[in-house]
Structures are given as C-alpha cells and as structure tokens.
Amino acid sequence: MKEQLFTVSIRHIKTSEEIKLEVWAKNVDEATHGLRGVINYNTQYRWIGSGPVHDDHGKVITREIPA
C-alpha cells in the first residue's frame, strides 16, 4: 500500500498567519480530516486548501507502507 505526501494549508483567524503542513496519507480527504482537532468551527484556524506534493519532475511523492 502507498501513501502520498500532501500539503494542508490553514490560516489563523485573528492574525491571518498562513501555515502549510505536510502530511502523509492515503488520500486528500484523510490528510485533511486527520487535522480536524486543529481545523474546525471551535478552533482558531481555518482550512485554506489541500493538495498533493510533487517532486522536481512533476510526480506525486509517495512512499510504501507495510500492509
């Protein structure tokens, strides 16, 4: 099984500071929802966007994980 490297971007509500987190996950939904304790209606951060990380050749970065 493989995981992909994703970037999940969040913004602090009051300061507008943007933070980009890199997360290993099976898909973009897992990468984003894995941070639900940090980004939800009850926190100081809001989700901006999520997407896969690409290498210098445009390929999505992946890694094998044990089954």
N, C-alpha and C positions, 0 to 999 in steps of 0.2 A: 504494500500500500504506500501511496505517496502523499506528502503534504506539500503545500505551496507556501511561499513567503508572501504575506500581504502587508500593505501599509494601511493603518486605520488612523484617520485624522480626526482630532477633536479640538474644540475651541472652548476656552474658559468664558463663561457668560459675562462676568463683570469686566475682566481685563482684555478680552478678545485675543489673548495669547493662544496661538495655534501650536499643537503638539502632534507629531507624527510618530506613531508606534509601529514597530514591525512585529508581526505575529505569525507563527507557524500554525496552519490549519488545513483541514481537508477541502474547505471551500470558503467563499467570501462571507456567507451567512454565519458560519461557525466562527470565523475570525472576528466579525463584528459583534455577534451576540455573546461571545466569550468575555466581552468587556462590559456587560450590562450592569455590573456593580459600579462602574466608573461613569458610564453614559446612560442616564435615564432621567425621567422627569424630576427626580428627587435629588439630583446632584448638581454640582457647579459646572459641569461640562456638557457640551452638546456635540453630537456626531456631525462631522462635515462630509466625510466620504471614505470609501474603502476600495482597494484595488490591488491586483497582483503586482509584485515587484519583478522587473525584468533585468536581465544581465546586459552587458555591453553589446550583445548580438541580438537583442530583442526577444530572447527566450525567457519564459517564465521560470523563476528559480524554484526548484523542487528539491525534496530530499526523501529518501526511502525511510520508512519507519517499520519496526518489527510488527508482524501480524498478531 
